Amino acid sequence: MAKKHYDVLIVGGGISGTALFYELAKYTNVQSLCLLEKYEALATLNSKGTSNSQTIHIGDIETNYTLEKAKITKRTAKMVEKFCLQYDLQDKIMFSHQKMALGVGEKEVHFIENRYHEFKELFPYLELWDVEKLKELEPKVVYQDKAQTKVRPEPIIAMGTSTQYTTVDFGAMSEALATQAQRATEIPTDIFYNTQVTDIFEKADKTFEIHTSNRDTYTANFVVVNAGAHSLFLAHRMGYGKEMGCLPMAGSFYMTQSHFLNGKVYMVQNNKLPFAALHGDPDILSEEKTRFGPTALMLPKLERYKPGTYLDFFKTLNFDFHIVKIFWDLLKDADIRNYVFKNFLFEVPLINKKLFVQDARKIVPSLGVDDIEYAQGFGGVRPQVLDKEKEKLMLGEASINPGNGIIFNMTPSPGATSCLGNAERDMHEIVKHLDLKFDEAQFLHDLTE
Ligand SMILES: Cc1cc2nc3c(=O)[nH]c(=O)nc-3n(C[C@H](O)[C@H](O)[C@H](O)COP(=O)(O)OP(=O)(O)OC[C@H]3O[C@@H](n4cnc5c(N)ncnc54)[C@H](O)[C@@H]3O)c2cc1C
């Protein structure tokens, strides 16, 4: 029952936990740092390269982002790029692909044209690509037959770029963040694996006592819980965030056997369906075969491809009549109802491929059932947060900060893109709380434009 004390202790070794570990080690005078990770390695859950879409969501082709939101996401997304460039990780874990938002049919074509003009100033590299240009850049999007003789009947247009970094193996980036954190400082920067945090207690002297599954106990002046859906689970155990519940939305992918698309092709999104951005792109971890997805299916467990966590799901859902009302309101909407039902069928063997192909044909009209396979072992879980007071599904990330030296973060998509931005927010809070020094000039120089 060892007892170790740290200035700051982080729970969870995904991209969020390692980003904070890095920023504190590199840019503050924190005296000691500890990261506790439940599994045998960093990033084995949602930050793993095969679990997510590997996309840097900067806001240029994400059609559900307003211009105001894109101004914010641009800064945080660029931090990912700057980190990778600083350590020469381009073309190793960060790659440049062509990317576009594709409009199909009269209405979407107008939408893309208007959006292009609105966003051009913020993202000057954006180009507008008509059908002739698309024949050259992404021919499978244009033709309705495999021989590429017949152009699809609906009008199409795309806004996109070929000059930007677009894709990251966020699992490898988590490892790079932890390695660079440990290289950046002489202070203790301990990482303990196979160490699941079971409970956190606030002590009378305002520090925290952290209990783990292997019976080791730690104490810390500040604790940040970056444990995905389990952040809310641990918050509830301490009596925080009771006004929230967690809805784990699993995302799966389908994979082609060969190279289909040259870059990322996203579609115009339905704003009612925040996690429904079906797209196709080359997978950097599967010899650039094309992945289509992700799907969205509610899963009664908090972790994909790991045993257990069913009971944790029921506890974290925090079920009561507010949750019933949220589900009722969501399912009243025909678009959402059909989407939920369809995504359930996308997971049912024998019929799943046929149904999925129908949706994916909006991107590649000639895609056949035999061209794709369910990508076994790929995909993860987005911990979508339910706000029980407002009786609404929260569309983005959520953070609980009671102001007493502990923070809990829940990070559905695009949480990997915003990892360094979220860490910056928490680092400021820690610096203030512990009265630390922060090298702001170096931070801004290294990580922002
Ligand atoms: C299908 C899909 C597609 C996505 N696509 C994108 C994308 O293209 N771009 C993007 O930016 N984002 C994307 N995301 C979101 C992104 O993957 C997540 O936001 C991000 O990985 C969250 O990182 P995290 O570190 O907060 O959580 P996680 O990666 O889930 O890490 C949490 C860590 O905490 C550990 N842990 C949990 N409980 C405990 C405990 N009790 N004690 C100790 N450790 C614990 C876990 O083992 C894990 O290592 C996608 C997500 C999904 C599911």
The ligand as an SDF file (V2000), in Angstrom:
LIG
                    3D

 53 58  0  0  0  0  0  0  0  0999 V2000
  -15.3810    6.3820  -34.3090 C   0  0  0  0  0  0  0  0  0  0  0  0
  -14.6630    7.5850  -33.7980 C   0  0  0  0  0  0  0  0  0  0  0  0
  -14.0990    8.4850  -34.6990 C   0  0  0  0  0  0  0  0  0  0  0  0
  -13.4190    9.6090  -34.2090 C   0  0  0  0  0  0  0  0  0  0  0  0
  -12.7850   10.4230  -35.0950 N   0  0  0  0  0  0  0  0  0  0  0  0
  -12.0740   11.4780  -34.6500 C   0  0  0  0  0  0  0  0  0  0  0  0
  -11.3320   12.2860  -35.5530 C   0  0  0  0  0  0  0  0  0  0  0  0
  -11.2620   12.0190  -36.7390 O   0  0  0  0  0  0  0  0  0  0  0  0
  -10.6840   13.3630  -35.0600 N   0  0  0  0  0  0  0  0  0  0  0  0
  -10.7140   13.6930  -33.7240 C   0  0  0  0  0  0  0  0  0  0  0  0
  -10.1340   14.7050  -33.3460 O   0  0  0  0  0  0  0  0  0  0  0  0
  -11.3870   12.9180  -32.8380 N   0  0  0  0  0  0  0  0  0  0  0  0
  -12.0470   11.8210  -33.2720 C   0  0  0  0  0  0  0  0  0  0  0  0
  -12.6960   11.0180  -32.3850 N   0  0  0  0  0  0  0  0  0  0  0  0
  -12.6720   11.3550  -30.9580 C   0  0  0  0  0  0  0  0  0  0  0  0
  -11.3460   10.9820  -30.3130 C   0  0  0  0  0  0  0  0  0  0  0  0
  -10.9800    9.6690  -30.6240 O   0  0  0  0  0  0  0  0  0  0  0  0
  -11.4970   11.1660  -28.8050 C   0  0  0  0  0  0  0  0  0  0  0  0
  -12.0540   12.4150  -28.5360 O   0  0  0  0  0  0  0  0  0  0  0  0
  -10.1580   11.0630  -28.0800 C   0  0  0  0  0  0  0  0  0  0  0  0
   -9.4590    9.9070  -28.4530 O   0  0  0  0  0  0  0  0  0  0  0  0
  -10.4050   11.0970  -26.5840 C   0  0  0  0  0  0  0  0  0  0  0  0
   -9.1680   10.9770  -25.9420 O   0  0  0  0  0  0  0  0  0  0  0  0
   -9.1170   10.8180  -24.3700 P   0  0  0  0  0  0  0  0  0  0  0  0
   -7.7010   10.7300  -24.0030 O   0  0  0  0  0  0  0  0  0  0  0  0
   -9.9330   11.8850  -23.7460 O   0  0  0  0  0  0  0  0  0  0  0  0
   -9.8920    9.4510  -24.0800 O   0  0  0  0  0  0  0  0  0  0  0  0
   -9.4190    7.9420  -24.3890 P   0  0  0  0  0  0  0  0  0  0  0  0
   -8.6240    7.8500  -25.6090 O   0  0  0  0  0  0  0  0  0  0  0  0
  -10.6580    7.1270  -24.2940 O   0  0  0  0  0  0  0  0  0  0  0  0
   -8.4520    7.6320  -23.2070 O   0  0  0  0  0  0  0  0  0  0  0  0
   -8.8960    7.4900  -21.8720 C   0  0  0  0  0  0  0  0  0  0  0  0
   -7.8190    6.7560  -21.1280 C   0  0  0  0  0  0  0  0  0  0  0  0
   -8.1760    6.6720  -19.7680 O   0  0  0  0  0  0  0  0  0  0  0  0
   -7.9090    5.3730  -19.2920 C   0  0  0  0  0  0  0  0  0  0  0  0
   -8.7680    5.1170  -18.1430 N   0  0  0  0  0  0  0  0  0  0  0  0
  -10.1140    4.9710  -18.1210 C   0  0  0  0  0  0  0  0  0  0  0  0
  -10.5480    4.7640  -16.8710 N   0  0  0  0  0  0  0  0  0  0  0  0
   -9.4600    4.7940  -16.0740 C   0  0  0  0  0  0  0  0  0  0  0  0
   -9.2680    4.6410  -14.6810 C   0  0  0  0  0  0  0  0  0  0  0  0
  -10.2880    4.4040  -13.8560 N   0  0  0  0  0  0  0  0  0  0  0  0
   -8.0020    4.6830  -14.2000 N   0  0  0  0  0  0  0  0  0  0  0  0
   -6.9360    4.9130  -15.0180 C   0  0  0  0  0  0  0  0  0  0  0  0
   -7.0810    5.0650  -16.3440 N   0  0  0  0  0  0  0  0  0  0  0  0
   -8.3230    5.0170  -16.8640 C   0  0  0  0  0  0  0  0  0  0  0  0
   -8.1910    4.4980  -20.4780 C   0  0  0  0  0  0  0  0  0  0  0  0
   -7.5910    3.2300  -20.3730 O   0  0  0  0  0  0  0  0  0  0  0  0
   -7.6350    5.3270  -21.6170 C   0  0  0  0  0  0  0  0  0  0  0  0
   -6.2820    5.0740  -21.8500 O   0  0  0  0  0  0  0  0  0  0  0  0
  -13.3580    9.8590  -32.8140 C   0  0  0  0  0  0  0  0  0  0  0  0
  -13.9190    8.9530  -31.9270 C   0  0  0  0  0  0  0  0  0  0  0  0
  -14.5450    7.8100  -32.3960 C   0  0  0  0  0  0  0  0  0  0  0  0
  -15.0990    6.8250  -31.4320 C   0  0  0  0  0  0  0  0  0  0  0  0
  1  2  1  0
  2  3  1  0
  2 52  2  0
  3  4  2  0
  4  5  1  0
  4 50  1  0
  5  6  2  0
  6  7  1  0
  6 13  1  0
  7  8  2  0
  7  9  1  0
  9 10  1  0
 10 11  2  0
 10 12  1  0
 12 13  2  0
 13 14  1  0
 14 15  1  0
 14 50  1  0
 15 16  1  0
 16 17  1  0
 16 18  1  0
 18 19  1  0
 18 20  1  0
 20 21  1  0
 20 22  1  0
 22 23  1  0
 23 24  1  0
 24 25  2  0
 24 26  1  0
 24 27  1  0
 27 28  1  0
 28 29  2  0
 28 30  1  0
 28 31  1  0
 31 32  1  0
 32 33  1  0
 33 34  1  0
 33 48  1  0
 34 35  1  0
 35 36  1  0
 35 46  1  0
 36 37  1  0
 36 45  1  0
 37 38  2  0
 38 39  1  0
 39 40  1  0
 39 45  2  0
 40 41  1  0
 40 42  2  0
 42 43  1  0
 43 44  2  0
 44 45  1  0
 46 47  1  0
 46 48  1  0
 48 49  1  0
 50 51  2  0
 51 52  1  0
 52 53  1  0
M  END
$$$$
